[in-house]
Amino acid sequence: MSRPTLLVLAVLLCVSRCVMGGKILVFPMDGSHWINMKVLIEELHTRGHEITVILHRDNWYIKPESNLYKTINLSFSSGFNEHNFGSFVTRILKMRREGTSLWANLALKYEMMKHFYELNKQVVQMLGDIFEDKEIMKSFHDAKYDMVLTDPAFGGGVLLAHRLGLPLVLNVRWTIQGEGHLAIAPSPLSYVPIPGVELTDKMTFTERIKNMMYYFFTRLYLWYVSDSAYKPFVHRYFGPNVHYMELFQAADIWLMRTDFTFEFPRPTMPNVVYMAGFQCKPSKPLPKELEDFVQSSGEHGVIVMTLGTLVANLPEDITASIATVFAQLPQKVMWRHQGKRPSTLGNNTLLLDWLPQNDLLGHPKTKVFVAHGGTNGVQEAIYHGVPLVGLPLMFDQQDNLFRMKVRGVANVLDIATLNEDNFLAALKAVLYEPSYRQNMKRLSELHRDQPIKPLDRAMFWIEFVMRHKGGKHLRTESYKMSKIQYYSIDVLAFLLALMLTATAVFISLLKFLWRRFLSRSKLKKE
């Protein structure tokens, strides 16, 4: 092929990339959810797409200025800010440690219900302010976006996408009604455990009763937390016959931050795309001072500990116990901790305000990951094959770590009953029992053995929605059906009525024939 021809082809490829670049409106959720959303934004940016991020007054991790995206700065508050949420987490942790009785658990549940009820009210208030602001809505319409990308853990992005009439892609693990699958896919309670109940897909009769009862409890919880806020709002802006979850279920693509090395087997849908580990990548070299510390561990290796973004420091008595245990081990420890330096800290432990989690988990000397069980951290541990000691704090963390525990790759402790003895025993078990590392290595191999990288899969489907203005052929219309129609109760009732009618006619016919037969017999005798 001649040089001029190659030059023309190169120009055409460049032009086609520019032409294919779309305009994407991102309605994010802040905190740890922004960490994985940003991964998608970075990749979309490299592919030539124009990204606009909606930024509310309470921004936390989201930077108002970036070379990756433009921002729309709203003066409205979402109620989701670092200080309030951090205080809530600290309060819940304190309540968990004060007691494990029935009343203590009920008080804990009520506190969480009250908090999320207020958050949902705040989100709905913010959306109402946006919808009523004609200038903002006009700017959204005038921008000619191709689609909306949002995290449906809160409903703002979903409702805004429908208000603007734009195709919708969800970056999802949770919706305002719980785990994402429960909103979109059939979920038989006989083998699909409700998150939080700590059951597998293989349930005994008693466990199925427990699963059913927990399901009814979650429905009561959602009636208070979600229905009370979203129902009247959706009826006002979308019509009295629209249920707010219909708008979630009508999303074109669900990019699910999980897969079946993590999930138990369950039904799914054509527009659910699994991208677990999309944020994971090969480790990069550590900064020199960290690499020197890691190498100083010799044959014993390193323990990495971090409890995520919501809890920078634990209560002092817990940190003292953790530090005491670390000091007894031959391993070196790298611990993300921002509170008061524990007096019992050993020379083998390095405290850091921040640590390169992915790069440390990918280091060959890392032996154990002590973690709170957030989805991002668990998936990075699976990707790099590092077994876990779990200290779940709240939300989905207990459920995430339970799934790791039943696969034999994690030892999980209750933060409320943590002490030196059980923490040391858990660490030694994961460090010295080969099964934990072997099982995690096997899980990592299963997770990595895919025909296409999860991030590339996510990009394909986002761009698919932009190319085709949605993905209606992948969506079920079942969300438009009533419960009576969905479970075919009307059909069963009709068929039952038909059978009863046929049976009644048949019996009446038999009676009629029997009477005629008797009357004829009587006439013959006479």
Buried (B, 14 or more C-beta within 10 A) or exposed (E): EEEEEEEEEEEEEEEEEEEEBBBBBBBBBBBBBBBBBBBBBBBBBEEBBBBBBBBBEBBBBBEEEBEBBEBBEBEBBBBBBBEBBBEBBBEBBEBBBEEEEEEBEEBBEEBBBEBBBBBBBBBBBBBBBBBEBEEBBEEBEEBEBBBBBBBBBBBBBBBBBBBBEBBBBBBBBBBBBBBBBBBBBBBEBEBBBBBBBBBEEEBEEEBBEBBBEBBEBBEEBBEBBBBBBBBEBBBEBBEEEBBBBBBBBBBBBBBBBBBEBBBBEBEBBEBBBBBBBBBBBEBEEBEEEBBEBBEEBEEBBBBBBBBBBBBBBBBEEBBBBBBBBBBEBEBBBBBBBEEEEBEBBBEBBBBBEEBBBBBBBBBEBBBBBBBBBBBBBBBBBBBBBBBBBBBBBBBBBBBBBBBBBBBBBBBBBBBBEBEBEBBBEBBBBBBEEEEBBBBBBBBBEEBBEBEEBBBEBBBEBBBBBBEEEBBEEBBBEEBBEEEEEEEEEEEEEEEEEEEEEEEEEEEEEEEEEEEEEEEEEEEEEE
